[in-house]
């Protein structure tokens, strides 16, 4: 619009000059000079053409070299879709810089940048994106297609493809800057999908467990994903934690989905993981009967920095108020002081906090949000609320007639008192379920949320707070 107004203004000035010349076609020198020194109007930006006159691809598709598997697959899918749409073969490579390359030398190269590449255009376009956002933006010779997470990157690719067509010569406006957002509700949970080897985050506010409610996902190297948490790291920002396999634990940037730390040195059959404020990670393993502690100063930990014995260890949870790590074993709730000096980790049991759980085979340990004196503890036969101050286990709490049951593998509550939990149905493994259960605050019945392709073991209220 500004360019159009400038053009009209220049024309009017020229017409005025002709009129002032006395009605003939002669323009005096002074008026000619004034017209010639008017500022030039900004040239209209030419559309971005994906193909040249011969129908060949002009742009190369670039994906992150260290991106997630889903991010890489999204780039492959885009390449296939563009081939189908245009008939042209688009090259695909990672953003890895060869010895003879620099970011500066690639500045004018036409590229379609997928996700979180190392190109400055990707960094600029992705600034401020949340897990619910995506962007499609043209910056110079670059077309940036990215989301705050892999799912949103896929959404951005879908919209990008919908913008192209043979009728416009497979072109894109040079001033394209689209930001999309999906609104989410207040009830976000993580589910460990052992049927698909994915850690999945859902918005269950609408009562669904499907693609429409999927917020974020990350593929893990082993199927039997057990424990998970969302935490905030001083070094890395928000991170997702997960354990699976015989001895695997990891920390992933959230929502970017980059592997930040991992280990294959947990004790056998890890079930729970926690990141403490000092940067130490604790992993509780059931079959191994230990809680092991790892430093995260290196990307891979090959040996634990410390370990303690705890029969059938199933849960760990940091208490920011008491500055201890709670842990549950078969029939034991206890707590540890954990200190870090350089790379040396010292673990001491706080025996005054040790308590005996009233029933056998503990499963889950979680905070009761809204009550820093309470913990959720589930076992093979009950779901308790534990009071830290009185050291008592209670099955008399709001909703207990629906929640206090056997084999609850995971449980947690939201700030308004709504509760999410999971109970196995045995359709895939004896300990997994296709459904999660939701007791909304004020309701008198459990809502069953069933997935068409999920076999979940653990559910976790997706909140970075310890308590």
N, C-alpha and C positions, 0 to 999 in steps of 0.2 A: 504493500500500500504506500509506504514511504517513497519507493522508487517511482510509482505511478504519479503521486502528487508532485514530485520534483520535475517529472517530465512535463506535466500540464503547466506548471509554473514557468518553465523555460519557454514553452510555446507562447504563453500569454505575453511574456516579456517581448518576444520577437514580434508578435502582432501589434503590440503597443508601439514599438519602435517604428514599424511601417506606417501606422496611423499618424504619428507625430511628424512624419516627413512631408506632410502637406497633401497627401492623397495620391501622389505618384509612386512609382516603384523604386525611387531613389532613396537610399539610406545614407545619411551623412556619416562622416568618419568617426565622430565621437560616439554615435550610437552603435556603430559597427564594433568599435573597440569594447564598449560595455558589454555587448552581447557575446563577444568572443571570450571575454574573461569570466563569464559565469561559470560556477563550479560544474564539472561534468557530472552527469547523473550516474549512479551506480549501475553497472551492467547486470542484467538478469543472470542468475546462476543457472548454468546448464544442468539438466537432470543427469543423475549418475546412471550410466549405462553398464549393465553387467556383461554385455556381449559387444564385440566389435562388429564391423560391417560384414565380416565373413561368418558371423554367427559363433565365434569362438569366445570362450570365457576370458574376460579381462581380469577378474579378481581371483585371488587365491584364498582358500579358507584356512584360517590359522586357529588352532586350539592350544590350550595350555599344555606344556610338556609334562608338568607335574599335576595335572588336573585329575579329578576323580574319574572312575570308569564311566559314570553316567555322562559326564561332560564330554569325554572323548566320543562316546556313542552318539551324543547329540550332534557333534560335528560330522560324523559319518552319515547320519541320517539326513542332515542338511545337504551334503554332497549328493546323495542318492536322489533326494527330492528335486534339487536343481537340475540334475540330469534329466529326470522325468519331465520337468516343467519346461526346460529350455532346449533340451537335446544336446547341450554342451557339456563337456567334461571339465569340471572345476578341480584344480589340484587341491590337495589337503596335506598339511604338515603341521608340526608343532611349532611353538614359539621359541624353540631352542636356537640360540645364536651360534652359528658356525664361527671358526676362528677368524674368517675374513669379513664377518658381519658385525655391525653395531646397530643400535636402535636408530641412530642418526642416518645411517646409510639406507635404512629401510623406510624412512619417513615418507617418501613419495611413492612407495610401491603400493598399488591397489590391493587391499586386503579386507576380507570379511573376518572380523575378530570374534570368536565364540567364547563367551565366558570370561574368566579372569586371566587373560593373557598378560604378558609382561610389557605390552606396548603402552606407551603413555596415554594413548587415546582410550584404551580400555580402562585404565586407572581413573582417568578423568570422568568418563561416562558412568562408571560404577559407583562413584562417590555418593555416599548417603543411601545406597540401596539396602533395604531390609529383606528379610526372608520372604516377604510377601510382594516384592517389587521386581519389575524388569524394565529394560531400556532398549530401544532401537535408535541409534544416533549416527549421523554422518558427520565425521570430523575430518576434513581434508580428503585424503585418498583412502580413508578407512571407514568401514561400516562396522559399527560395534553392535553386537547382539548379545545381551547378557542379562542375567537375573541375579537376585540376591542369593539364590540357591539353584541347584541343578534343575529342579522342577520349573522354576521361573525362567531359566534359560530356555528350556524346551518350549514354554509358553511364548517367549519372545520369538523363537524360530518359527513357530506356527503363525504368528501374526505377520512376521516378515514375509513368509511365503504367500500369505493371503494378499499382500500388497502388490505382488508382481503379477504381470499378465502380458500375453502376446500383444494385446491391443495397445499397450503403452510401450512396447518394445523392450520389456523387461528392464524398466528403468525405475529409479528411485529419486525422489526429490532431494536436491542437494542440501536443503535445510531441514531434513527429517530429524526430529527430536521427540520421540514418543516415550512416555513413561507410563507404564501400566501398574496397577495395584490390585491385589485381591484382599478384600476385607475379611478379617478373621474374628471369631468369637472369643470369649474368655476362657474356654475349656480346651486346653492344648495338652495332649498326652503323648508320650513315646511308647511304642510297642516293639518288642523284639520279635521279628517275624522269622522264625526258624524254618518255615516252609520255603522262604525265598532268599534266605541269608542276608536280610536287610534289617537295619535299624530304621524304623519309620516313625515319623511324627505326624499326628493327626489333630485336626480341629473337630472335636466331637460335639461342639455346640449345637449343630444341626441334627444330631442323632444318627450320623452315618459314619461308616468305615469303608470308604471307597476312594477312587481317584479324585473326586470332587472335594473331599475333605483332607486329602494328603497334603501336608505342609512341606515336608522335607524327608529325604531318604538317603541312606548311605549303605553301600554294599560292603559287607565284611568278608574276611577270607575263610571263615568257617561257618557252618550252618547253625550250630547250637549257641546262638547269641543268648546270653543270660542277663547280666546286669547292665544298666545304663544310667547315666545322669547328665544333666546340663549344669555346667559350672562356669564361673568367670575366673580367668587366669590373668594375673598382672602382666605376664609376658605376652599373652596371645589373645586377650579378649575372651569372648564367649567360646566355650569348647564343649563338645560332646564326648562323653567317656563310654566305653563299652568293653565287655569281656566275652570271649567265646573260645571254642576249640579246647584242646587239652591244656593250654597254658598261655593263651593270648590275651593281651590287654592293649588298649590304644586310647589316644587322645586326638580328636579331630577338630579342626577349626569350624565354628558354627556361625553362619550357615555356609561358608565357602566350601567346606567339605575336603580340606586338605589334611593329609595325615601329618600330625605334628610330633607324635611320639608313639612308640610301640614297644612291646616286649613279648618274648616267647618263654619267659622265665617265671611266670606265675606257677604256684603249686597246681596240681592236677584238678581239672574241672572248676575253673573260676566261675563264681556266681555274682560277685559284687565288686564295684570299684568306686574309689573316692579320691578326689583331688583336694588336698588340704591347702590352706592359705600360704604355707611356706613352700609350696611347689612339689611336695612329696605326694606320690600316688600310692594308695593302699589297695591291694587286691585280696579278697577273701575267697578261698577255694575249698569246696566241700570235701571231695575225695582226698585231696592232699592234706586236709585238716590244718591249714595254716593261713595266716594273714601275712602277706609279704609286702615290703615297702621298697619303692623305687624312686630314685632321683630322676629329674627330667632335664638335666643340663645337656644331655646328648639325645639325639633323635631316636636312638635304639638303646635299650637297657638289656644287657645280656645276662646280668646277675642281679639279684636283689641286694639292696643296701642293708636290709635288716629283715627279720622275720620272727613271728611268734606262733606257737602252737595253739590251735583252737579247734576242737573236734567238730567236724561237719560245718565248718565256717560258711555262712550264707550271706551275711550282710555287714557292710561298714557304712558309717555315716558320721561326718564331722559335726561337732557341737561348738559353734562359734562363741557361745556364752560361757560354757565351762572349759573351753579350750582342750577338749579331749576327742578322741576318735571312738565312737561307740561301735561295738561289734557283737554279732550274735553267732553262737555255735549251736550245737544240737539242743541243749537245754540251758544255755548260758547266755546272759547279757553281761558284757563287761565293757571297760573303757581303757584307752591307752593315751599316755602323754607321748607326743612325737616331736622330737627336736631335730633340727638340721644345722650342722656346723660344717660349712664348706660342702663336702660331699658325704660327710659322715652322718648317718641317721641313727638316733638313739630312741628306743621304744621302751617305755616302762608302764606296766599295768597299774591302773588306779584301782587298787583292790577294794577301796571303800565304796566304789560304785558298782561292784560286781553283784549280780542278782541271779536267782534261779528262775527260769521261765516255767510256769506251771504245767505246760504240756510239752510233748516230745516233738522233735523234728521241725525246728524253726525254718521258715522260708524267707520272710521279707522283713526289712527294717526300713522305716521311712519317717520323715518328720510329720508332725501334725501342724500344718500351717495355721497360724493364728493362736497357737499355744506353745510357747517355747519350753514348757515344763513337760510336754507329752511326746511320746513316740508311738507309731504304729508298729506292732510286731505280730506277724502271722505265723502259725505253726501248722502241723498236720491236722489239727482238730479245732483250732480257735483263731480268732482275730482279737488281739488285745490292744487297749490303750494303756501304755505304761506311763506312770507318773514318776518323773525323775526325783522329785523332792521326797515323796512318801515311799518310793520304791515299791509301788503296788501295781499289779496287773489287773485291769478291769475289763469286763465284757458288758458293762452297763453304761452305754454311751448312746447318743442319738443315732438311730438307724441300726442298732445292734441286732435287732430281730432279723434283719436282712443281710447284715454284713458278717456276723459272727458265725462262720461256718468252716468246714474242713477244707484243707488244701487250697486256700487262697494264695496264689503264687506272687501276687503283687497288689498293693493297695496304696492309695494316697488321696489327699483331699485338697480342694481349692479354698481360697480365702473365704468364700461365702458359705462353706460347709459342705458343698457338693463333694461326693466321693466317687472315685473310679477304682475298679478292681478287676481281677481276672481269675477264672477258675477253669481248670482243664476239662475238655470234653473228649480227649483221646482220639480225635479224628486223624491226627497225624502222628503224634507221639503221646504217650500216656500223660505227659505233663503240659501239653500245649492245648490251645483253644482257638477256634475260629471267631470267638466272640469276646468282647469286653462288656463289662457291666457298669452302669452309671446310675447313681442315686443322686438326683438333683435336689438341692436344698429345698425343703418344704414338701417334697413328694413322698408318697407312702409305698412306692413300688420301684423295683429295679428296672431300668431300661436296658434291654439287650441290644447291643450293637454288633452286627455280624458282618464279617468280611468274606467276599467271594474267593479270595486267594491268599488269605492270611492264616497262619498257624502260629499263634503268639504264645510266648512263655511269660514274659514279664511286662507289666505296665508301670509307667512312671509319670507322675504329674510333672510336666516339662517346665520346671522353674529353677533358676540358677541359685536361689537362696538355699542356704543350709537348713534354715528353720523358718 
